Amino acid sequence: MKYDLDLSCINQKELSEIYKYKQYYDRYKRILSRCFLYKFLKKNGYEKRFLNFDYNDFKRPFLLDNKFKFSFSYSDKYILVAISNSVKELGADIENTQNNIDINLLYREVMSIEEIKYFESLIGNVNKQKFFYDVWTIKESYVKALGEGLFIDVKSLDIFDLQKKECIKKYDLDTDYKIAITIIHA
């Protein structure tokens, strides 16, 4: 495959993992996000020849011997790369709110009891859809920040509580995409 990018910043082990993705677009987004991260780190004093990732038990990548925390997320045509050198942990998520998911079949699988009560009190599918994706992106960014991904029972998390105790930022990229970033300070 030809990617008009300098792949020398990505070690062979990491490239091999990326090439396991079946879709070209999925491979390209992962290569592009890593090249972006590398260029950012180089501008901020990173001196290694290539990104030196290791993975925790839940397959979350982190950089060896580096103070920067980062999180990748992908949705359709977008790549989200969150980077910080002043936090303990960082997680990010981007989701397309206009996909073909039937949120009425799924919300009970991902929401806490309080979130379900609130969801069911909302009037109109647009309001329910907005809230569903707020819940989803916040929870996914939070579990990414913890480094455990979706190995946590997300129904046990409540976004109303999380937003009180953690720094969670929500953004609407446009009318079709939601972003959440969780910052955990030391």
N, C-alpha and C positions, 0 to 999 in steps of 0.2 A: 504494500500500500504506500502511496506517496502522500505525505502530509507536508506541506510547505512550511515545516517548522524544524527547528534545530532540536532533534531528539537526544542529543548527547547529554542533556541535563537529567535524563531519565535512565536509571540503571536497567540492565538487561532483565533482572528478576521482575521489576515493576512493569516493564514493557511486555514481558511474557504474560503477566496477569491481565494487562489491558487487552492484549490480542485474543484473549479467551472470549471476549464479548462478541456475539454473533453479528450484531449490526455495526456497520461501518460508522454510522453517526455516533453510536455509543462509545466506540473506541476513540473517535476523533475528539469528542467532548472531554474525555478523560485525559487524553494527551494534551489538549489545549489548556485545561485547568492546571495541569502539573507544570507546563511551560510558563504559564502566567505566574504561578506561585514561585517558581525558581527565579524568574526575572525580578519579581518583587523582593525576594530575599536577597538576591545579589546586590540590589540597590541599597539594601539595608545591612550590609556587612557580612552576608553569608559567604564563606570562602571555599566551600567544597566544590568539586568538579561537577557533581550531580546530586540530586536529591537523595538523601539517605533515609528512607522510610523504614520503620519497623511497624509491627501491628500488635495491638493488644489481643487478648483472648477472644474478643468479639469482632475481630478483623477491622478495627478502626485504625487508620494510619496515623502515625505521628513521626516527627522528625527527631532523629537521635542528635544529641548534643546541640540543641537549639532552643532558644527562649520563645520562639514564635509558636503560637497555637493557630490551627487552621481548621476549616471545615468546608467540604465540597458538597454541593447539591446540584442535581440536574433535573430539568423538566422540559421536555420537548426541545425547543430551540434555545433555551437559556441554560447558562452555567452560572452558579453562584459560588463565589470563593470568598469566604470570610477569613480575615487574618488579623491577629493581634499579638503584641508582645507584652501586654500589660494585664493579662487575665490568667486565672488558674486554668479554666477550661472554656471552650467555645463550641457552639453547635449552630448549624444553619440549615434551613430547609426552604425550598421553593416548590410550589405546586400549581398546576394548571387547574383552575376551578371550573373549566368548561369541558371536562372530559366526560366520558360516558358512565361514570360511577353513579349508581343509584344510592344516594346518601340515606334515603329512608330505609334501605335494607342494611346499611353498614353502621349507622350512628351508634346503635346499642353495643356494637363490638369494640368501639374505641373510646366511648365517653363514660365518665364517672356518673354516679347517680345525680349529683347536682347539675352536671352539664346536660344530662338527659332531660331533667325537669325544665331547665332553661330552654333547651332546643324545642321541646314539645310546646312550650308557651309562646314561641315565636309564631307570628302570622305571616304566611306567604313563603313560597319556596325560595325566593331570592334571599330573604333574611336567614332562613334555615341553612341555605348553601353557604352564605358568608360565614355564619357561625361555625358550621362543620369544618370549613377549611381553616378558620382561625384555630380551632381545637387541634386539628391534624398537624398544621405546621408548627404550632407552639410545642406540642408534645414531641414531634419528631426532632425539632431543634434541641429540645431539652435532653432527650435520651442520647442524642449525638454528643452533646456537651458532656454528659456523664461517661461517654465512651462505651456504652452498652447497646446502642442501637435499639432495634425493636425486640430485643431479648427481654425487655421489661414489659410487664403487663400494663399497657397504657391506660386501661380502665381504672387502674389504681391511682393514676395521676389526675389531679384536678387543676385545670388551668386557672381557676379563680384563686386557688392557693398558690400555685406556682408564680403567678404574676405579682403576688405580694412579697414573696421571699427571694426571688431571683430577678435579675435584670433581663427582661425579655422585651424585645422590640418587634413590632409587627408593621409590615408595610404592604401596600397594594402596589405591585409593579405597574399594572394597568388594570383594566376591568376583568382580565382573565387569569391573573396570577397573584398569588399571595406569598409573602416571604415572612419568616420568623427567624430571629437570631437570639440565641440564649448566651448570656455572658455570666460565667460563674467566677466571682472574685475570690482571692485567697482568703 
